[in-house]
Amino acid sequence: MAPKNKKNEIPSSGFSISEYPDTKEVMQQLNSLINQPIRSLRRDALENYIDNYYEKKCTKSKKMINEAKEVIPGGVQHNLAFNFPFPLVFTKASGCKLYDLDGNTYYDFLQAGGPTVLGSNPPAVLNEVIKLLKTCGPSTGLFHEFELKLAEFISSHIPTVQMFRMLGSGTEGCMASIRVARLATKKKHVLKMGGAYHGWSDMLAYGLRIPGTRHFESHGIPKYVFKKTNEFYPNDLESLDRLLFRNKFSGGTAAVMIEPLGPESGTRPLDKDFNAGVRKLCDKYGALMIFDEVVTAFRVGLSGAQGYFGVEPDLTVFGKVVAGGYPSAGGLGGKKEYMQYMAAGLQAGMKKALVGGTMAANPLSSAAGYFTLKEMERTNACEKAGAMGDRLTAGLQKMIGKYSLPFVAFNQGSICHLETVGTMLFDINFSRFWEIASKMKEIKARKEVMEEMGAAYMAEGIVTLAGSRMYTSAAYTEKDIDESLKRFERVFRNIEGVNVK
Ligand SMILES: Cc1ncc(COP(=O)(O)O)c(C=O)c1O
């Protein structure tokens, strides 16, 4: 908790994180979780959710998804929409609530995967977007004033972003950052943190979710693509130093890319001083430091995670909040000397990073991003959303204690983690190949239990991100959080071995 001022008030920080988690303690709890047997829902409780909720109250969703399976692979388009026992169809989103096709209402902790810090469809943004649509429509392929306004807003809040170029997605921002880093440093290798997600481009689909998995999940991508990509271990500066040193003798490291809170939006939280350590190593070896702030800017604060940690990356990747939940959310920002490689246009005779995108920086996305950020600033939305995350996490921790469960709840402001099985907390070590098959089997079993938990939360009226992450927004009130906690408690009471009298 921040210190109080003379008037006994806690001064506003503008940041979503009021207190950084004690990462050593959290990691200890998480390691203990993965070393214990799985605690899943009682089979009769799961059957009850399926028979009495999904099969009785979600019949229209089920019918539509079955129809969709004929023309859409798997029945849904978005990875986050895939829910057990079948995906639901949503028709309305407003503030902190979601509404499905069958008329059921939910608390929304998915928040579209992160972008809607103000909550869904805030009128202050909607009204401006409607005005824009009526005058110019969503896209022209030409410059619009809102591109300038958005770039100026970002640059004025994030000093390292002297220049900003908007792109179509976070994936594109990450791809562009590597091209710029290679041109600027004339070096070859890229290092990423094991377990981190930087979109689905060929080169970065490496070491996904679980550190040490290298190309395990990179189906459809030839292995030679990863010749110049490697992963270092989260929270381990020595492993990064070793790789940087090794790369010196084979073309050098162009960039070190990290998610500043830790892999998968801080699911494996980084020590508070880790980013500063990465900065020093980048300087030592002449590599560019790339912050992937697709989730953290502007959820942690309007100056991003870099403002919170007081660390200056060379390049920053944007996504999600940069378009306020509207489409085409991506971008890259950084110092002028690097961003010059992103100049648009057809000038010959100059080396430029190859970047494109018909819909990138369209007037709709630029206006939505600009008005979202202005409204977030006016309402101190990051801090408000963070306070709701603190309340939710404290409530979950209390309940975990009450029912003596091995689960772990922690948060970085409005990014909340509820680990009931800890699938992403395992490590894979390729040199101990005899362990890999059994670890993968254990991870798969735990993932299935996590999906069941997600299904139970959903049946109790809570939408989470894959059953283990929750984003809070400024649209939540304390009353909403307390009501959500009651719903979580109903699920916890259905866990195998919980004694409810
Ligand atoms: C940290 C991080 N980087 C990059 C991406 C990719 O962004 P997009 O889905 O917009 O391509 C994501 C998406 O979730 C992300 O969480």
The ligand as a Tripos MOL2 file, in Angstrom:
@<TRIPOS>MOLECULE
LIG
   16    16     1     0     0
SMALL
NO_CHARGES

@<TRIPOS>ATOM
      1 C1          2.1070   -9.7300  -24.4840 C.3       1 LIG1
      2 C2          1.4570   -9.9100  -25.8080 C.ar      1 LIG1
      3 N1          2.1330   -9.6200  -26.9220 N.ar      1 LIG1
      4 C3          1.5940   -9.7500  -28.1440 C.ar      1 LIG1
      5 C4          0.3100  -10.2010  -28.2930 C.ar      1 LIG1
      6 C5         -0.2860  -10.3450  -29.6670 C.3       1 LIG1
      7 O1         -1.2020   -9.3260  -29.8880 O.3       1 LIG1
      8 P1         -2.3820   -9.5230  -30.9760 P.3       1 LIG1
      9 O2         -3.2870  -10.5770  -30.4400 O.co2     1 LIG1
     10 O3         -3.0150   -8.1760  -31.0690 O.co2     1 LIG1
     11 O4         -1.7200   -9.9220  -32.2360 O.co2     1 LIG1
     12 C6         -0.4530  -10.5150  -27.1600 C.ar      1 LIG1
     13 C7         -1.8400  -11.0030  -27.2940 C.2       1 LIG1
     14 O5         -2.4780  -11.4510  -26.3880 O.2       1 LIG1
     15 C8          0.1390  -10.3720  -25.8750 C.ar      1 LIG1
     16 O6         -0.5410  -10.6900  -24.7640 O.3       1 LIG1
@<TRIPOS>BOND
     1     1     2 1
     2     2     3 ar
     3     2    15 ar
     4     3     4 ar
     5     4     5 ar
     6     5     6 1
     7     5    12 ar
     8     6     7 1
     9     7     8 1
    10     8     9 2
    11     8    10 1
    12     8    11 1
    13    12    13 1
    14    12    15 ar
    15    13    14 2
    16    15    16 1
@<TRIPOS>SUBSTRUCTURE
     1 LIG1         1 GROUP 0 **** ****
